[in-house]
Amino acid sequence: MFQRWPTDTVNRMLIMGVILLCIEITFFHGGLIFSVFVSSFLIYIGWKRYRRFWAKIFFWIGVITLSITILNMMAVRLILLVVMVLFFVHFFRSKQDPERIAPHFTAGEQEPMMKVTPFFRGQLFGDQKTSETAYSWQDMNIQGGFGNRIIDLSHTVLPDEAIISIRHLVGNIEIYIPYEVEVSILHSSMMGRAHILGHQEVRLFNQSFHFQTENYQKNKPRVKIITSMVSGDIEVKRI
């Protein structure tokens, strides 16, 4: 169903939802911020130590309280109501004008494609790191929620130009670069610290910076690192 909705419609719904949430939190239920923060903290602590009995209790208490808090918000109820109305509208329209699926042929031969499994899959909670044994390189596009990300490039053979892109919420990022590889780092963060090849930036607050080695433009192999995160530290060092 949702695949057939225009992107503009989905974007408008998201924007309206965010505006309604901001209005409700600001003028009616300011205490929701504290409740959501506490629930999220319990979920994070519980997930980090999930093997322990007390951590499991923390995790599920956080999940339950966060779910109740969200469902009690008037803005969320309105969004759910709009989604239900759109669903029924789409359902009745599909009955009157059902979608017709037919083979689609393009001129010329179809170019062969191969699906590649990425190093890291999208993961909301938990730590991730590259293999500690040799592995073949592929460019990285990583999205994460809570946890640490460790990328060690000493166990692979890099091409002339490699790309690492990381978008993360909360956690630390560590990237280990071989000495013969040139590096470019573009990093943005709401809160955190940065340690880049011996350079230290302390107490970053809603800032971005760009570092690159002296011979990055003319020497190969080289790796471009693009990272953005809400809160956490980034460390890039030689190995």
KAWO-V868347 format. One record per pair of residues at least 24 apart in sequence whose C-alpha atoms are under 7 Angstrom apart, sorted by the first residue. I is the first residue (numbers start at 0). J is the second residue. D is the distance in whole Angstrom. If there is no record, write none. Layout:
i=[I I]
j=[J J]
d=[D D]
This chain:
i=[16 16 19 20 35 38 38 38 47 138 138 139 139 140 140 141 141 142 142 143 143 144 144 145 145 146 147 147 148 148 149 149 150 150 151 151 152 152 153 157 158 159 159 159 160 160 160 161 161 161 162 162 162 163 163 163 164 164 164 165 165 165 166 166 166 167 167 167 168 168 168 169 169 169 169 170 170 171 171 171 172 172 172 173 173 173 174 174 174 175 175 175 175 176 176 176 177 177 178 178 180 180 180 181 181 181 181 181 181 181 181 182 182 182 182 182 182 183 183 183 183 183 183 184 184 184 184 184 184 185 185 185 185 185 186 186 186 187 187 187 188 188 188 188 189 189 189 190 190 190 191 191 191 192 192 192 193 193 193 194 194 194 195 195 195 196 196 196]
j=[74 78 74 74 65 62 64 65 125 162 163 163 164 164 165 165 166 166 167 167 168 168 169 169 170 170 171 172 172 173 173 174 174 175 175 176 176 177 177 220 220 219 220 221 220 221 222 221 222 223 222 223 224 223 224 225 224 225 226 225 226 227 226 227 228 227 228 229 228 229 230 228 229 230 231 230 231 231 232 233 232 233 234 233 234 235 234 235 236 235 236 237 238 236 237 238 237 238 237 238 219 220 221 212 214 215 218 219 220 221 222 211 212 215 221 222 223 210 211 212 222 223 224 209 210 211 223 224 225 209 210 224 225 226 225 226 227 226 227 228 227 228 229 230 228 229 230 229 230 231 230 231 232 231 232 233 232 233 234 233 234 235 234 235 236 235 236 237]
d=[7 7 5 6 6 7 6 5 7 5 6 5 6 5 6 5 6 5 6 5 7 5 6 5 6 5 5 6 5 6 5 6 5 6 5 7 6 7 6 7 6 5 4 6 6 5 6 6 5 6 6 5 6 6 5 6 6 5 6 6 5 6 6 5 6 6 5 7 5 5 6 7 6 5 6 7 5 5 5 6 6 5 6 6 5 6 6 5 7 6 5 6 6 6 5 6 6 5 6 7 7 5 5 6 7 5 7 7 6 4 6 6 6 6 6 5 6 6 4 7 6 5 6 6 5 6 6 5 6 4 7 6 5 6 6 5 6 6 5 7 6 5 5 7 7 5 6 6 5 6 6 5 5 7 5 7 6 5 6 6 5 6 6 5 6 6 5 7]
